[in-house]
Amino acid sequence: MLEIIKQADGLYDPESIEINENKLCLIDADSLLYYCMGEETFEACKIKLDSFILDILENCKTHKYVAFMTPYDTFRRKVGVTKPYKGNRKGKTVPPVFYGLKAYAQQEWDFTTVDGIEADDCVGLYNSMLKDIEVVICSPDKDVILQVPGLHYNYQKNEWVDTTEESAWKFLWMQVLAGDSVDGVPGIPGIGMKKAEKAFEDLDVDAFPFRALHMYVEKIKLDNDSKFNQSTVKQKIDKFKETLDLVYMLKSDKDLSTYGIELPELQINNVLEKWEEETQSSL
């Protein structure tokens, strides 16, 4: 850690930063690896990653963090029936430097994965469960920023967003209507996010799910379609449930039990402690 801090861009002195000791960064780290893997040498990629992490901690005024990565096999891959989840990314190869950087992040920075859960679900889950510490959710992912209530730091744009419970709930149901083209999740054909937002503008938040389900039954067209055909209505409801499962980000113990997932105890990392240990050992 001492060598990492010395090599990173800028002069990072953990002892000089104004720190909130009761603050924790939950980092959705998938994007970090992609941002840092385009340098000319692997050594330069590592230094860029080091600098990125240290910048996040400095901007959030904390030494404490947990950084999550996404394992290959997640519960959503089993949910996608209409189209394979993230099937639109099939055939895209990941360069070897990505895996080298991932191994480096695990070894030097204690990046971690949770079986069956994507990194963005991890930050949402732990954010809802941690009650005695101030959490900053660190991610550039719009789904995380707009669907998870709480304080967010977008480390790509160096921007802060405070997402309310109501706005997060509304964004979820907008996604149910519009789908998510980035992850290959189908919604209602012809409905984008602007039309989805308009669909809820006259409603109380408690009515959002009913409006979304009603629109699926009304607007999705199937062979031999009929409002009074129980089979086609069931197919539309199944499509509604599938899209909801794919876009919904996990946020509670109940969500975990639904998919039979166990969440491990959180292991919090502290840059200052590592800095002090290695400073002492180098003397």
C-alpha positions in Angstrom: 0.0 0.0 0.0 2.8 2.4 0.8 4.4 1.9 -2.6 1.0 2.2 -4.3 0.4 5.6 -2.6 3.9 6.8 -3.5 3.5 5.9 -7.2 -0.1 7.3 -7.6 -0.6 10.6 -9.4 -0.5 13.5 -7.0 0.6 13.6 -3.4 -1.8 11.5 -1.3 -1.2 11.9 2.4 -3.9 10.0 4.3 -3.0 11.8 7.5 -3.6 15.2 6.0 -7.2 14.7 4.7 -10.1 16.0 6.6 -11.8 12.8 7.5 -15.2 11.7 8.7 -14.4 8.5 10.7 -18.0 7.4 10.5 -18.2 7.4 6.7 -17.9 4.4 4.3 -17.5 4.2 0.5 -19.4 1.3 -1.1 -17.8 1.2 -4.5 -19.4 -0.4 -7.6 -16.0 -1.2 -9.0 -16.8 -2.9 -12.4 -16.5 0.4 -14.3 -13.2 1.2 -12.6 -11.5 -1.7 -14.2 -12.7 -0.7 -17.7 -11.7 2.9 -17.2 -8.2 1.9 -16.3 -7.4 -0.9 -18.7 -6.7 1.3 -21.8 -3.2 2.5 -20.8 -0.1 1.5 -22.9 1.4 -0.8 -20.2 0.0 -2.9 -17.5 2.0 -1.0 -15.0 0.4 2.2 -16.1 -3.1 0.6 -15.8 -2.3 -0.3 -12.2 -1.1 3.2 -11.4 -4.3 4.7 -12.9 -6.5 2.3 -10.9 -4.5 3.2 -7.7 -5.0 6.9 -8.4 -8.7 6.5 -9.1 -9.3 4.7 -5.8 -7.4 7.2 -3.8 -9.2 10.1 -5.5 -12.6 8.5 -4.6 -11.6 8.2 -1.0 -10.2 11.8 -0.8 -13.3 13.3 -2.5 -15.5 11.3 -0.1 -13.4 12.3 2.9 -12.9 8.8 4.3 -10.3 6.1 4.6 -12.9 3.3 4.7 -14.2 1.4 1.7 -15.6 -1.8 0.3 -15.2 -2.4 -3.5 -17.4 -4.9 -5.3 -17.0 -6.6 -8.6 -19.5 -8.7 -10.5 -19.0 -12.5 -10.8 -19.8 -14.1 -14.2 -22.8 -16.1 -13.0 -25.6 -14.0 -11.5 -29.2 -14.7 -10.6 -30.4 -12.5 -13.5 -29.0 -14.8 -16.1 -31.5 -17.4 -14.9 -34.4 -14.8 -15.0 -34.0 -13.7 -18.6 -36.4 -15.8 -20.7 -37.7 -13.5 -23.4 -34.1 -12.5 -24.3 -30.9 -13.7 -22.6 -29.8 -11.1 -19.9 -27.0 -9.0 -21.5 -27.3 -11.2 -24.6 -26.7 -8.0 -26.7 -23.1 -8.2 -25.4 -22.5 -11.7 -26.7 -19.4 -12.0 -28.9 -17.7 -9.0 -27.3 -14.3 -10.1 -26.1 -12.6 -8.8 -22.9 -8.9 -8.2 -23.3 -6.5 -10.1 -21.0 -5.4 -6.9 -19.3 -8.9 -6.7 -17.7 -8.4 -10.0 -15.9 -4.9 -9.0 -14.8 -6.2 -5.7 -13.4 -9.0 -7.6 -11.7 -6.5 -9.9 -10.0 -4.4 -6.9 -9.0 -7.4 -5.1 -7.5 -8.3 -8.2 -5.5 -4.8 -8.7 -4.2 -3.7 -5.1 -3.5 -7.1 -3.4 -2.7 -9.2 -6.3 -1.5 -11.8 -5.9 -4.2 -14.4 -8.6 -3.6 -17.3 -10.5 -5.3 -20.5 -12.0 -3.8 -21.7 -15.2 -5.4 -24.7 -14.7 -7.6 -25.0 -10.9 -7.2 -23.8 -8.1 -9.4 -21.7 -5.3 -7.9 -24.5 -2.8 -8.2 -26.9 -5.0 -6.2 -24.2 -5.3 -3.5 -23.9 -1.6 -3.0 -27.7 -1.3 -2.8 -28.1 -4.2 -0.4 -25.3 -3.1 2.1 -26.5 0.5 1.8 -29.9 -0.4 3.1 -28.5 -2.6 5.9 -25.8 -0.4 7.4 -27.5 1.8 10.0 -24.7 3.1 12.2 -22.4 4.5 9.6 -22.7 7.2 6.9 -22.6 5.5 3.5 -21.5 7.0 0.2 -22.5 4.9 -2.8 -19.7 5.3 -5.4 -20.7 4.4 -9.0 -21.1 6.0 -12.4 -24.0 3.6 -13.3 -27.3 5.5 -13.9 -29.3 2.5 -12.6 -27.4 2.6 -9.3 -27.6 6.4 -9.0 -31.3 6.7 -9.9 -32.7 3.5 -8.4 -30.9 3.2 -5.0 -31.9 5.8 -2.4 -29.1 7.6 -0.7 -26.0 9.8 -1.3 -24.1 9.0 -4.5 -20.7 9.9 -5.8 -20.3 9.5 -9.5 -16.5 8.9 -9.8 -16.6 9.2 -13.6 -18.0 12.7 -13.6 -17.0 13.8 -10.1 -20.6 14.6 -9.3 -22.8 14.2 -6.2 -26.4 13.0 -6.3 -28.8 12.6 -3.3 -31.5 10.2 -4.5 -34.8 10.2 -2.6 -37.0 7.1 -1.9 -39.8 8.5 -4.1 -37.6 9.3 -7.1 -35.9 5.9 -6.8 -39.3 4.2 -6.8 -40.5 6.1 -9.8 -37.3 5.4 -11.8 -37.8 1.6 -11.1 -41.2 1.6 -12.6 -40.1 3.8 -15.6 -37.5 1.1 -16.3 -40.2 -1.6 -16.1 -42.1 0.2 -18.9 -39.1 1.2 -21.0 -36.8 -1.8 -20.4 -33.0 -1.4 -20.4 -31.4 -1.6 -23.9 -27.9 -1.5 -22.4 -28.5 -4.9 -20.6 -30.8 -6.3 -23.3 -33.9 -6.1 -21.2 -37.1 -5.7 -23.2 -39.9 -3.3 -22.0 -43.1 -2.3 -23.8 -42.3 -1.7 -27.6 -42.5 2.0 -28.4 -42.1 3.2 -24.8 -38.9 5.0 -23.9 -38.0 6.8 -20.6 -39.8 10.0 -21.6 -43.1 8.3 -22.3 -42.6 6.1 -19.2 -42.1 9.2 -17.0 -45.3 10.8 -18.5 -47.3 7.6 -17.7 -46.8 8.2 -14.0 -47.0 12.0 -13.8 -50.6 12.1 -12.5 -50.3 9.3 -10.0 -49.5 8.7 -6.3 -46.4 6.6 -5.9 -48.4 3.6 -4.5 -50.2 3.4 -7.8 -47.1 3.0 -10.0 -47.0 -0.8 -10.1 -50.7 -1.0 -11.1 -50.3 1.5 -13.9 -47.2 -0.4 -15.2 -49.1 -3.8 -15.1 -52.1 -2.2 -16.8 -49.9 -0.9 -19.6 -48.3 -4.3 -20.2 -51.7 -5.9 -20.6 -53.0 -3.1 -22.8 -50.0 -2.4 -25.0 -48.0 -5.6 -25.5 -49.3 -7.5 -28.6 -49.2 -11.2 -28.9 -50.5 -13.8 -31.5 -54.2 -14.4 -31.1 -54.3 -11.4 -28.7 -57.5 -10.8 -26.7 -58.2 -8.9 -23.5 -60.5 -11.7 -22.5 -58.1 -14.6 -23.3 -56.7 -15.8 -20.0 -53.7 -17.3 -21.8 -52.5 -14.2 -23.5 -53.2 -12.1 -20.4 -51.0 -14.5 -18.4 -48.2 -14.2 -20.9 -48.3 -10.4 -20.6 -48.2 -10.6 -16.8 -45.2 -13.0 -17.1 -43.4 -10.5 -19.3 -44.1 -7.8 -16.8 -42.7 -9.9 -13.9 -39.6 -10.9 -16.0 -38.8 -7.3 -16.8 -39.4 -6.2 -13.2 -37.0 -9.0 -11.9 -34.3 -7.9 -14.4 -34.3 -4.2 -13.7 -35.1 -4.3 -10.0 -31.9 -3.8 -7.9 -31.8 -5.8 -4.7 -32.2 -3.7 -1.5 -33.2 -5.9 1.4 -33.0 -9.3 3.2 -36.4 -10.2 1.7 -34.9 -9.7 -1.8 -32.1 -12.2 -0.9 -34.4 -14.8 0.4 -36.4 -14.6 -2.9 -33.5 -15.7 -4.9 -31.9 -18.0 -2.2 -28.8 -15.8 -1.9 -26.6 -15.4 1.2 -24.9 -12.1 1.9 -21.5 -12.5 3.7 -20.5 -10.3 6.6 -19.0 -7.0 5.3 -15.2 -6.7 5.5 -14.4 -3.0 5.7 -11.0 -1.9 4.4 -9.1 1.1 5.8 -6.4 2.8 3.8 -5.0 4.7 6.8 -4.5 1.5 8.8 -2.6 -0.1 5.9 -0.6 3.1 5.4 0.4 3.1 9.1 1.3 -0.6 9.2 3.5 -0.4 6.1 5.1 2.9 7.2 6.1 1.3 10.5 7.4 -1.8 8.8 9.5 0.2 6.4 11.3 2.0 9.2 
